[in-house]
Every structure is written in structure tokens, then in C-alpha cells.
Amino acid sequence: MLTNISSWDILIILVYFGIILWIAKWASKGKGGSGAAADYFLAGRDQGWLVVGASLFASNIGSEIILGVSGAGARANMPMANFEILAALVLILLGWVFVPFYLRTGVYTMPEFLEKRYSKACRNYLSIVSILAYVITKISLIIFAGALVFETIGVPFWTGAIVTVLATGFYTVLGGLKAVIYTDMVQAVILLLGTIAVTLFGIHQLGGWEGLISTLDLAANTEGNPPTERFFNLWRPMTDTEYPWTGMLFGAPILGIWYWCTDQYIVQRTLSAKDVSNARKGALFAGYLKLLPVFIFFIPGVIAYALMQKGEINFALENADQALPAMITNFLPLGLKGLAIAGLLAALMSSLSSAFNSSSTLLTMDFYKQYRPQASDKNLVRFGQLATVVLVIVSLGWIPFMKTLMGGGIFHYLQSVQAYISPPIAAVFLFGLFYKWINAKGAIVALWSGFFLGILRLVTEFMAKEGILMVGEGSILAFFLDINFLHFALFLFVFCALVLALVSKTGLPKSDEALRLVTFQKKDKLPSKERSRDMVLTIVLIVLVLILWAVFSPLGLAG
């Protein structure tokens, strides 16, 4: 059944599974001092910056991102890597702007914070939208990518999917967030080791960086192949239909604010920190780690393209997401292959466990606890474990439909839901922190009007591409659909901000006392030494981002 893999590779993969399950069991035994619910859902709220930062990084980097970014490298589609670099800047916002409010209020979930700032209606909106998005898109896509990883070593799709879900679900149920973030920390190390090893080995086989460039130059002489500079340019003209520089600089950060600063899936890691300083340092550490994907995911895709041009591996550019798996199975030596596969498994399992845990936390705190406010910590934990089990079962049941959807192309549009629902949520969170006069009436109208416009764009885009809806050239509908999705996110964010402001002006704000913990006050009390140290880390991170932008531009390698 297993192909292109030695007993040493299998042993490495089995050792990986053994280490992860042992760490999960160890973490589940530890009990914090803040009660069973805080232990299970927020890891006792006593985690340091290293654990928080590694967990933020590992939760975000799933196999689907690794395969997607490396596929972009093989297609010379480098602007896609900008999403990874921009994340470093957005994580600065998480650490400096959002985290102090989340820890100050002691919330378990992001919808709970919205209730404290606005109203219960806003809380219910975010809870329902988040859970549906997790199950329909995030969890399903992670499972699908995991099954594809197993297929690369000859394990049937269904066997790989079931192994992935059951192994991840087991330790998530067993130890809650504490098991998730400690396994995340180890999985981040394994992921980095595996992908760095692939990168270094591939570069070495091509004869170093000069060998890679000369291979790309030679390939560029063949008609239809991209020029070398296209592989190393993050920036495209404003008229580019996929990734215009204006969309990247002004639209992509809006998606980032929603994902990194307001989404339960990510933010829950910072809620487990022992204090604001550790949460902020964790966010900054994750920001530094987010600079690595350009080198350990994107560049391997470019290497795979170069190896394909030399005839050393084979994959179709129409399905470039298979570039990295093809490189692993057909090119890497024995032993290193097992480490690379373990790295991919680490990525998908850390993302999946995070999705399971975040979804169960939302179901427990935003629904079960609302209906049973007197429930004990023990009952909350039991319900959270039961919710995770149900999510595991639902995820397995969704796979047959997911396989059909993937084949028909609709899954791409389901993923687009995240891009079209994020602007109203980002606007409501961001402006709500800065302006006390913004109220619940403005927030709920902005959320629903933004949601309606986003879904309208999603549905009409799908219907037009499938031929169900005829779009006349030069019509208003054609103009609506021709807007680049990043530009659309920017326009939708501005629209929601205007609705938020105008509707809020027709009502009364909450009292100053009610807003004391959820809006900016005159001065945050933070020890000057801690603040100055965090500020230095922040400035260095910003400088590194600017250097990367310059290196991968017409001023640098693409010149």
C-alpha cells in the first residue's frame, strides 16, 4: 500500500504521532488555579509568550496553506506570499491594540467581547457565522488536505482522512486548549525542521542559488514559461486582475484584521497568556515566524518548478499545489522524506485541533452557558468535550459532500465566504475600540448589511461563472463582479464603517462605565521597561517586513 517510502520514513512518522499523543496526555494532566473551565478552554490562562507565539503560528499554518503557497511558487505567483508577510504587521495590531481589551475583560470568546461592547444580538451573529464558517470551510478543507498528504505516501484518501480526524480529535477532547497549544509548539518545530530541510536539499541539488536562477533563466526561453523576475516580485500593477498592489496594501490587511485579531480560531491562543506582556510578545514572536513562509513554502515551490524543468520530478502546472508533494515523494532521500511528511502532518493536525477546540469553545460558552448560566465548570468541560466529539463526527460525515464540491469547483466559492464576511466584522471590532459613541444599533445594522452585500457578491459570482446568470457587458452587475476581491473587501469595509457611524448617530451610546473596559481610555498602565522592550521588537519586525518588500520587488531580485 505504501509507495516511495522506506521503513525509516514510516518509523519517523510513527515517532511523530507517538510524541504528539504523549505531549497531549501530559498536558491534559496539568491543572491551573483558575477553575476547570479556564483550564480546559483557555489552558489555565498562565501560558508564556513562547508557547502562545508558536501556537499562533502552528494553528495558522495548515497543509492547505503549505500546498497553496508552494503551488503559487511553482506558478510564479509570488504576490500570494504577501498574505504571509502582511500577517506579521497585523499581528502587531493584535498585540498592541486588541489583546489588552480581551485580557482586561476576561472573555472566553470573541462573540462574548462583542456582547460586552455592543449587545447580545451582535454576539449571536458572530457566534453563528463563525461556527458555520469553521465547519463548512476551515475544518473540511484541513481534513481534505490531510487526506491528500496521506495519499502522497500511498495511503487511501478515506483511510488518511479518518486517521487525521480521529487522532486529532482524540487529543483535543482529552486535554482541551492546553493539549492543543503544547502540541502546537512541538508541531511548529517539526514543521519548520521539515520544510527547512526540503528547501536546503532542493537548493543544494540545483547547485545553490545561482543554479536555481540559471535554471529559471533557461526555462524562460521556452514560450509560455514565466520570466525569472516574475518568481521574485511581490508587486503587480493596480490593473492586475488577481493581486493588484493596491488591493494587497489596503484590502488584504482588512482580511488580516478579521482573521488575526477577531477570529476565535486564532485569538484564543492569546487569551491563554498569563498577562498582557506575554500575550503581546507571543503575537510579535508569531509575527517573526510569519516571515519564514516566503523561504520555506514559496521558495520550495520555485525549486520544484526548476526541478521539473530539469526533468527530475513531474507534476502538472495546472495542478501546481502538487508541487511540494511531488518533490517530497519523488525526490527527497529516505529519512528526510519521513521528516517532511511529518512536517505536513504537524501543520494539518495543529490547524485541525485548533478548529475543533475553538468551535467547541464557541458552542459551550456562547450557546450552552447562555441557556444554562448556572452550569458548573465540570458540566461546561463535559459539554465542550461532547461538542468536540460531535464536530469530529460531523466532519467525517461532511467528507463525501466535500469531495463532490471540490470536484465541481463550488468549494472555492465556499472558501471565498471568509473574504466576503470579514470586512463588517473587522469594522465593528476596530472602530468600536476607538469611538465610544458607536453603539449596538449601528453595529448590528453594519454587520447584517455587510453580510448581505458580501453574500450577494459570492452568489452572483458563482452563478455567473457557472452560466446560471447571464451578465450583460457594461452592465452594473458586470461592474459589480469585475471588482477585484481585495478591492471589494476595501470598499465593503468603508461601506460598513459609514453605516456603523451614520446609524450610531441616530441612537445613544452606552454609559462611560459600561464602556470602561472595552474602549480606549486616556492611558494604559504598562511598566515602561516592558513597553520599551516590546516596542523595540515591534520596530525590528516592521523593518524586516520593509526589507522583504524591497528585496522581492523590481528594486531587488525582480529588477
C-alpha positions in Angstrom: 0.0 0.0 0.0 2.8 2.5 0.9 4.8 3.8 -2.1 8.1 5.6 -2.4 8.7 5.4 1.4 11.1 3.4 3.4 10.8 1.7 6.8 12.9 4.6 8.2 10.4 7.1 6.9 7.5 5.1 8.4 9.4 5.0 11.8 9.9 8.8 11.8 6.1 9.3 11.1 5.1 6.9 13.9 7.6 8.5 16.3 5.9 11.9 15.4 2.5 10.5 16.3 3.8 9.0 19.5 5.4 12.3 20.6 2.3 14.3 19.9 0.0 11.9 21.8 2.3 11.7 24.7 2.6 15.5 25.0 -1.2 15.7 24.8 -1.6 13.2 27.6 1.0 15.1 29.7 -0.6 18.5 29.1 -4.1 17.2 29.9 -2.9 16.2 33.4 -1.8 19.7 34.4 -4.4 21.8 36.2 -4.3 25.6 36.6 -5.6 27.5 39.5 -8.4 29.3 37.8 -11.0 26.5 37.6 -11.7 23.6 35.3 -13.4 25.6 32.6 -10.4 28.1 32.3 -8.1 25.1 32.3 -9.9 23.3 29.5 -10.9 26.2 27.3 -8.1 28.7 28.0 -5.2 26.5 29.2 -5.4 27.9 32.7 -4.6 31.5 31.5 -1.0 31.0 32.5 0.9 30.5 29.3 4.2 32.2 28.4 5.0 34.1 25.2 6.9 31.3 23.5 4.0 28.8 23.8 1.5 31.5 22.7 3.5 32.6 19.7 4.3 29.0 18.5 0.7 28.1 18.8 -0.5 31.1 16.8 1.9 30.2 14.0 1.2 26.5 14.0 -2.6 27.0 14.2 -2.5 29.2 11.1 -0.1 27.1 9.0 -2.2 24.2 7.8 -1.3 21.7 5.0 -3.6 23.6 2.7 -1.5 26.8 3.2 1.7 25.0 2.6 0.5 23.3 -0.5 -1.2 26.5 -1.7 1.8 28.8 -1.2 4.3 26.3 -2.6 1.9 25.9 -5.6 2.0 29.7 -6.0 5.8 29.4 -6.1 5.7 26.9 -8.9 3.3 29.1 -10.8 5.4 32.3 -10.3 2.5 33.8 -8.4 4.6 35.4 -5.7 2.0 38.1 -4.6 0.2 35.3 -2.8 3.1 35.2 -0.4 2.3 38.8 0.6 -0.6 37.5 2.7 2.0 35.7 4.9 4.2 38.9 5.2 1.3 41.2 5.9 0.2 38.9 8.7 3.4 40.0 10.6 2.1 43.6 10.6 -1.4 42.6 11.6 0.0 40.6 14.5 1.5 43.8 15.8 -2.1 45.2 15.9 -3.2 42.1 17.7 -0.6 42.5 20.4 -0.7 46.3 20.9 -4.4 47.2 20.1 -6.7 44.2 20.7 -5.0 41.9 23.3 -5.2 44.4 26.2 -9.0 44.6 25.9 -9.5 40.9 25.6 -7.5 40.1 28.7 -8.9 43.1 30.6 -12.4 41.9 30.2 -11.6 38.2 30.9 -13.7 36.9 28.0 -13.6 33.3 26.7 -14.8 34.1 23.2 -14.8 36.9 20.6 -18.6 36.9 20.5 -18.6 37.4 24.2 -16.5 40.5 23.8 -18.9 41.9 21.2 -21.7 41.5 23.7 -19.8 43.4 26.3 -19.1 46.2 23.8 -22.4 46.2 22.0 -25.3 43.7 22.5 -26.4 40.1 22.7 -27.6 40.3 19.1 -24.1 41.1 17.9 -22.8 38.2 20.0 -25.3 35.8 18.4 -24.4 37.0 14.9 -20.7 36.4 15.3 -21.2 33.0 17.1 -23.4 31.6 14.3 -21.3 32.9 11.4 -18.0 31.7 13.0 -19.3 28.1 13.7 -20.8 27.7 10.2 -17.6 29.0 8.6 -15.4 26.7 10.7 -17.4 23.5 9.8 -18.2 24.3 6.2 -14.8 25.7 5.1 -11.9 25.5 7.6 -12.4 22.0 9.2 -13.4 20.4 5.9 -10.5 21.9 3.9 -8.0 20.9 6.5 -9.3 17.3 6.5 -9.2 17.2 2.8 -5.6 18.5 2.7 -4.6 15.9 5.3 -6.1 13.1 3.3 -4.1 14.3 0.3 -0.9 14.3 2.3 -1.6 10.6 3.2 -2.3 9.9 -0.5 1.2 11.0 -1.4 2.6 8.1 0.6 0.1 5.6 -0.9 -2.5 5.6 1.9 -6.0 5.7 0.5 -7.9 9.0 0.8 -10.5 7.7 3.2 -8.0 6.0 5.5 -6.0 9.2 5.7 -9.0 11.3 6.4 -10.2 9.1 9.2 -6.8 8.7 10.8 -6.3 12.5 10.7 -9.7 13.3 12.3 -9.7 10.6 14.9 -6.1 11.2 16.1 -6.5 15.0 16.3 -10.0 14.8 17.8 -8.7 12.3 20.5 -6.1 14.6 22.0 -8.3 17.7 21.6 -11.1 16.1 23.6 -8.5 14.7 26.1 -6.8 17.9 27.0 -8.6 21.0 25.6 -6.7 24.1 24.7 -3.7 23.2 26.9 -3.1 20.0 24.9 -3.7 21.9 21.7 -1.2 24.7 22.4 1.6 22.4 23.7 1.3 20.0 20.8 1.2 23.1 18.6 4.6 24.2 20.0 6.2 20.9 19.1 4.4 20.7 15.8 5.7 24.1 14.9 9.3 22.9 15.5 8.7 19.7 13.4 7.0 21.8 10.6 10.0 24.2 10.5 12.6 21.4 10.5 10.8 19.5 7.7 10.2 22.5 5.4 13.7 23.9 6.0 15.2 20.5 5.2 13.2 20.4 1.9 14.4 23.9 1.0 18.1 23.3 1.7 18.2 19.9 0.0 16.4 21.3 -3.1 18.7 24.3 -3.4 21.8 22.1 -2.9 20.6 19.7 -5.7 20.2 22.6 -8.1 23.7 23.8 -7.4 22.9 26.6 -5.0 21.0 29.9 -5.6 23.0 30.5 -8.8 21.9 27.1 -10.1 18.3 27.9 -9.3 18.5 31.3 -11.2 20.3 29.8 -14.2 17.6 27.0 -14.5 14.8 29.6 -14.3 16.6 31.8 -16.9 17.0 28.8 -19.3 13.3 27.8 -18.8 12.2 31.4 -19.5 13.5 31.0 -23.1 10.7 28.5 -23.8 7.5 30.1 -24.9 4.7 30.1 -22.3 7.1 29.9 -19.3 7.2 32.9 -17.0 10.3 35.2 -16.9 12.7 34.7 -14.0 11.9 38.1 -12.3 8.2 37.1 -12.1 9.1 34.4 -9.5 10.6 37.1 -7.2 8.2 40.0 -7.5 5.6 40.6 -4.7 4.0 43.6 -6.6 1.7 43.7 -9.5 0.1 46.7 -11.3 -3.2 48.2 -10.0 -4.9 46.8 -13.1 -3.9 43.2 -12.3 -7.0 41.0 -12.1 -5.6 38.8 -9.3 -3.3 40.6 -6.9 -3.1 44.4 -7.6 -0.7 46.2 -5.3 -3.5 48.5 -4.1 -5.6 45.5 -3.1 -2.6 44.0 -1.3 -1.7 47.1 0.7 -5.2 48.3 1.5 -7.6 45.3 1.1 -5.6 42.4 2.4 -5.0 43.9 5.8 -8.8 44.1 6.4 -9.0 40.3 5.9 -6.0 40.1 8.2 -7.6 42.1 11.0 -10.6 39.9 10.9 -8.6 36.7 10.9 -5.7 37.5 13.2 -7.4 40.0 15.6 -11.1 39.0 15.9 -11.4 35.3 14.9 -11.8 32.9 17.8 -9.7 30.3 15.9 -6.6 32.5 16.3 -7.3 34.8 19.2 -8.0 32.1 21.7 -4.3 31.4 21.9 -3.6 34.9 23.3 -6.4 34.5 25.8 -4.4 31.7 27.4 -1.5 34.1 28.2 -0.6 34.8 31.8 -0.6 38.6 31.2 -0.7 41.3 28.5 3.1 41.4 28.1 3.3 37.7 27.4 0.3 37.8 25.0 1.9 40.8 23.2 5.3 39.1 23.0 3.6 35.9 21.8 1.9 37.9 19.0 5.2 39.5 18.0 7.0 36.2 18.0 4.4 34.8 15.7 4.9 37.8 13.5 8.6 37.0 13.2 7.7 33.4 12.3 5.3 34.6 9.6 8.2 36.0 7.7 9.5 32.4 7.2 6.9 31.0 4.8 8.4 33.1 1.9 11.5 31.0 2.3 10.2 27.6 3.5 6.9 27.3 1.5 7.1 29.7 -1.5 10.8 29.1 -2.5 10.4 25.3 -2.4 7.6 25.7 -5.0 10.1 27.6 -7.2 12.6 24.9 -6.6 10.1 22.3 -7.6 9.4 24.2 -10.8 13.1 24.3 -11.6 13.5 20.6 -10.9 10.5 19.9 -13.2 12.2 21.9 -15.9 15.3 19.7 -15.5 13.2 16.6 -15.7 14.0 15.4 -12.1 10.3 15.5 -10.9 7.0 15.5 -12.7 3.8 17.4 -11.9 1.3 19.5 -13.9 1.4 23.3 -13.6 -2.4 23.2 -13.9 -2.4 21.4 -10.6 0.7 23.2 -9.1 -0.5 22.6 -5.5 1.0 19.1 -6.0 4.5 20.6 -6.5 5.7 20.1 -2.9 4.2 16.5 -2.5 5.8 15.6 -5.9 9.1 16.9 -4.6 8.8 15.0 -1.3 7.7 11.6 -2.7 9.9 11.5 -5.9 13.0 13.5 -5.0 13.9 13.6 -1.3 16.2 10.9 0.1 15.0 8.3 2.6 14.6 9.6 6.1 14.3 13.2 5.0 11.1 12.2 3.3 9.6 11.0 6.6 10.6 14.2 8.3 9.0 16.3 5.5 5.7 14.2 5.7 5.8 14.6 9.5 6.0 18.3 9.0 3.0 18.4 6.7 1.1 16.2 9.2 2.1 18.6 12.0 0.7 21.5 10.0 -2.6 19.9 9.4 -3.1 18.4 12.8 -2.3 21.7 14.6 -4.8 23.6 12.4 -7.5 20.9 12.8 -7.1 20.7 16.6 -7.3 24.5 16.8 -10.5 24.5 14.7 -12.1 21.7 16.9 -11.2 23.4 20.2 -12.3 26.9 19.0 -15.6 25.6 17.7 -16.3 23.7 20.9 -15.5 26.8 23.0 -18.0 28.8 21.0 -20.7 26.2 21.3 -20.1 25.9 25.0 -19.7 29.5 26.1 -21.9 31.2 23.6 -24.8 28.7 23.5 -24.7 26.1 26.3 -23.7 28.5 29.0 -26.3 31.1 27.8 -29.1 28.5 28.3 -27.6 27.1 31.5 -25.9 30.1 33.2 -25.6 28.1 36.5 -23.8 25.2 34.9 -20.7 24.1 36.9 -17.2 24.1 35.4 -17.3 20.4 35.3 -20.5 20.5 33.2 -19.0 23.1 30.9 -15.9 20.9 30.3 -18.1 17.9 29.6 -20.2 19.7 27.2 -17.1 21.1 25.5 -15.7 17.5 25.1 -19.0 16.3 23.8 -19.1 19.2 21.3 -15.7 18.2 20.0 -16.8 14.6 19.5 -19.9 15.8 17.6 -17.7 18.1 15.5 -15.4 15.1 14.7 -18.5 13.0 13.6 -20.0 15.9 11.5 -16.6 16.4 9.9 -16.3 12.8 8.9 -19.9 12.9 7.6 -19.2 16.0 5.5 -16.2 14.5 3.6 -18.3 12.8 0.9 -20.1 16.1 0.1 -16.8 17.9 0.3 -15.1 15.6 -2.2 -18.0 16.3 -4.6 -17.8 20.0 -4.1 -14.1 20.0 -4.6 -14.6 18.4 -8.0 -17.3 20.8 -9.0 -15.4 24.0 -8.1 -18.0 25.2 -5.6 -15.6 24.7 -2.7 -13.6 27.6 -4.0 -16.6 29.8 -3.5 -17.3 28.5 -0.1 -13.7 29.5 0.9 -14.5 32.9 -0.5 -17.1 33.3 2.2 -14.2 34.3 4.6 -13.2 37.1 2.3 -16.7 38.4 1.9 -17.8 38.2 5.6 -14.7 39.7 7.2 -15.0 43.5 6.4 -18.1 44.1 8.5 -16.7 42.2 11.5 -13.3 44.0 11.2 -15.1 47.4 11.1 -17.3 46.7 14.1 -14.4 45.5 16.3 -11.8 48.1 15.2 -14.0 51.3 15.4 -15.7 50.0 18.5 -12.4 50.2 20.4 -11.7 53.8 19.4 -15.0 55.6 19.4 -17.3 55.4 22.4 -20.3 56.9 20.6 -20.6 53.9 18.2 -23.4 51.8 19.6 -25.2 48.4 19.3 -27.7 49.7 16.8 -25.0 50.8 14.3 -23.1 47.6 14.9 -25.9 45.1 14.1 -27.0 47.1 11.0 -23.4 47.3 9.7 -22.9 43.5 10.4 -26.1 42.4 8.5 -25.8 44.9 5.7 -22.2 44.0 5.1 -23.1 40.3 5.3 -25.8 40.8 2.7 -23.5 42.6 0.2 -20.8 40.0 0.7 -23.1 37.0 0.2 -24.7 38.8 -2.8 -21.3 39.1 -4.4 -20.4 35.5 -3.6 -23.7 34.1 -5.0 -23.8 36.2 -8.2 -20.1 35.4 -8.8 -20.8 31.7 -8.6 -23.9 31.9 -10.7 -22.2 33.9 -13.4 -19.2 31.6 -13.6 -21.4 28.5 -13.8 -23.6 30.1 -16.6 -26.7 30.2 -14.4 -26.8 34.0 -14.6 -26.2 36.0 -17.8 -24.2 39.2 -17.2 -24.5 41.9 -19.9 -21.3 43.6 -20.9 -21.1 47.1 -19.5 -24.0 46.5 -17.0 -24.0 47.4 -13.4 -23.8 43.8 -12.5 -20.8 43.3 -14.7 -19.0 46.2 -12.9 -20.0 44.7 -9.5 -18.5 41.3 -10.4 -15.4 42.7 -12.1 -14.2 44.4 -8.9 -11.1 42.5 -7.7 -11.9 40.7 -4.5 -9.3 42.6 -2.4 -10.6 45.9 -3.7 -14.2 44.7 -2.9 -13.1 43.9 0.6 -11.8 47.5 1.0 -15.0 49.0 -0.5 -17.1 46.8 1.8 -15.1 47.8 4.8 -15.6 51.5 4.0 -19.3 51.0 3.4 -19.7 49.1 6.7 -17.7 51.8 8.6 -20.1 54.5 7.1 -23.2 52.5 8.1 -21.7 51.9 11.5 -21.1 55.7 12.0 -24.4 57.0 10.5 -26.7 54.6 12.3 -24.9 55.0 15.6 -25.6 58.8 15.3 -29.3 58.1 15.4 -29.1 56.3 18.8 -27.5 56.7 22.2 -24.1 55.2 23.2 -23.6 53.0 26.3 -22.6 54.7 29.5 -18.9 55.5 30.2 -18.9 53.0 33.0 -20.2 50.2 30.7 -17.5 51.1 28.1 -14.6 51.4 30.6 -13.1 48.0 29.8 -13.9 47.8 26.1 -12.8 51.1 24.7 -9.5 53.1 24.8 -9.1 55.2 27.9 -6.6 58.1 28.4 -3.6 56.0 29.2 -2.8 52.3 29.5 -0.8 51.5 32.6 2.1 49.3 31.5 5.6 49.2 33.1 7.9 51.3 31.0 10.6 48.6 30.8 8.1 46.1 29.3 6.7 48.6 26.9 10.1 49.8 25.6 11.2 46.2 25.1 8.1 45.3 23.2 8.4 48.5 21.2 11.9 47.6 20.1 10.7 44.1 19.0 7.9 45.8 17.1 10.2 48.3 15.2 12.6 45.5 14.2 9.7 43.4 12.9 8.4 46.4 10.8 11.9 46.9 9.4 12.2 43.3 8.4 8.9 43.4 6.6 10.1 46.5 4.7 13.3 44.8 3.8 11.4 41.8 2.4 9.2 44.0 0.4 12.2 45.7 -1.1 14.2 42.5 -1.8 11.2 40.9 -3.6 10.4 43.9 -5.8 11.8 45.5 -9.0 14.3 47.3 -6.7 15.7 43.9 -5.7 15.6 40.4 -7.1 12.9 41.2 -9.6 14.9 44.1 -11.1 
